[in-house]
Amino acid sequence: MRLILGMMFTALIVVPAKASDGLERVKSQYDVPTTTDRLIDISEMNGLTVFNRIDHGRGAKNVGIDIAPSELLIVGNPKAGSLLMKCSSVSGIDLPLKFLVSEVDGKVWIYHNKLEYIKSRHQIEGCDKVITAISSTLMNIANKAAI
């Protein structure tokens, strides 16, 4: 019994919560600025509005902090977002949607929230078609931008 309890306790310590829970991640073959440029072009070709591009690396540099290259791209489609908010107005806290392009250990990654995470977070019901369409669009954009 002690051995079983000890193993369970050890498992709780050794298996931390993953920081990536709720995130999709796609490896890019390009550097951060090029990947972000590609995300912008492909997002616009897919009918998304690009609201803002934030260069976290430059912002950090401006205050004397050195971080790996990282850019945040804020994108959305008012029709799809409005349909999602019609199912749950609180989901607006996660809208517009975002892509984070970040260099981690010399590799560039594209991140975005999983729509299933947003669905669960806001207990959204009755919007499966919208959620599937948005999710598919984000993954297609990320995959195309990465290669």
C-alpha positions in Angstrom: 0.0 0.0 0.0 2.8 2.4 0.9 4.5 1.6 -2.4 1.3 2.4 -4.3 0.8 5.7 -2.5 4.4 6.6 -2.9 4.2 5.9 -6.7 1.0 8.0 -7.0 2.7 10.9 -5.0 5.8 10.7 -7.2 3.6 10.7 -10.4 1.9 13.9 -9.2 5.3 15.6 -8.7 6.9 14.3 -11.9 4.1 15.0 -14.3 3.5 18.8 -14.3 0.6 20.4 -16.2 1.6 21.1 -19.8 1.9 24.8 -20.6 0.6 24.1 -24.1 -2.8 22.8 -23.0 -5.4 24.5 -25.0 -2.9 25.5 -27.8 -2.3 24.2 -31.3 1.4 24.3 -32.3 2.9 24.1 -35.8 6.6 24.2 -36.5 7.6 26.8 -39.1 10.6 26.4 -41.5 11.0 30.2 -41.5 12.2 32.8 -39.1 9.7 34.7 -36.9 9.2 37.9 -39.1 8.9 35.8 -42.3 6.4 33.4 -40.7 4.4 36.3 -39.4 4.4 37.9 -42.9 3.2 34.7 -44.4 0.4 34.4 -41.7 -0.7 37.9 -42.6 -0.9 37.1 -46.4 -2.6 33.8 -45.9 -5.0 35.1 -43.3 -6.1 37.9 -45.7 -6.4 35.4 -48.6 -8.8 33.4 -46.3 -11.0 36.4 -45.6 -9.7 37.3 -42.2 -9.0 40.8 -41.1 -5.6 41.5 -39.6 -6.2 43.9 -36.7 -2.6 44.2 -35.3 0.9 42.8 -35.3 2.8 43.1 -32.1 6.6 42.6 -32.0 7.1 41.3 -28.4 10.9 41.1 -29.0 11.2 44.7 -30.1 9.0 45.8 -27.1 11.2 43.9 -24.7 14.3 45.4 -26.3 12.9 48.9 -25.9 12.9 48.3 -22.1 16.3 46.7 -22.0 15.2 43.1 -21.8 16.5 40.5 -24.2 14.0 37.8 -25.3 13.8 35.4 -28.2 12.0 36.7 -31.3 8.2 36.6 -30.8 5.4 38.3 -32.6 1.6 38.3 -31.9 -0.8 38.6 -34.8 -4.4 39.5 -34.0 -6.9 38.3 -36.6 -10.6 37.7 -37.0 -13.7 37.4 -39.1 -16.5 39.5 -37.7 -19.2 37.2 -39.1 -17.7 34.1 -37.6 -16.8 35.8 -34.3 -20.3 37.3 -34.0 -21.8 33.8 -34.5 -19.6 32.5 -31.8 -20.5 35.3 -29.5 -24.2 34.7 -30.2 -23.7 31.3 -28.6 -21.7 32.7 -25.7 -21.2 36.5 -25.4 -18.4 35.8 -22.9 -16.4 34.1 -25.6 -15.6 37.7 -26.8 -12.8 37.7 -24.2 -11.0 35.4 -26.6 -11.8 37.3 -29.7 -10.4 38.5 -32.0 -8.3 35.3 -32.4 -4.5 35.4 -32.2 -1.5 33.7 -33.6 1.8 33.8 -31.6 4.9 33.2 -33.6 7.8 32.5 -31.3 11.3 31.1 -31.4 11.9 28.4 -28.8 15.3 26.7 -28.5 16.2 27.8 -32.0 13.0 26.6 -33.6 10.1 28.8 -34.8 6.6 27.8 -33.7 3.1 29.1 -34.6 0.6 28.9 -31.7 -3.1 29.6 -31.5 -5.8 28.6 -29.1 -7.7 25.4 -29.8 -11.3 26.2 -30.5 -12.3 23.2 -28.4 -10.5 24.9 -25.5 -12.5 28.1 -26.1 -15.7 26.0 -26.4 -15.0 24.3 -23.1 -13.8 27.4 -21.4 -17.1 29.2 -22.1 -19.4 26.2 -22.1 -20.5 26.9 -25.6 -23.3 24.7 -26.9 -25.0 24.7 -30.3 -22.1 26.2 -32.3 -20.3 23.1 -33.4 -20.4 24.1 -37.1 -18.9 27.5 -36.4 -16.3 26.1 -34.1 -15.3 23.5 -36.6 -15.1 26.0 -39.4 -12.9 28.5 -37.4 -10.7 25.7 -36.1 -10.2 24.3 -39.6 -9.4 27.8 -41.0 -6.8 28.6 -38.3 -5.1 25.2 -38.8 -5.0 25.6 -42.5 -3.5 29.1 -42.3 -0.9 28.0 -39.7 0.1 24.9 -41.8 0.4 27.0 -45.0 2.4 29.7 -43.4 4.8 27.2 -41.9 5.9 25.5 -45.2 
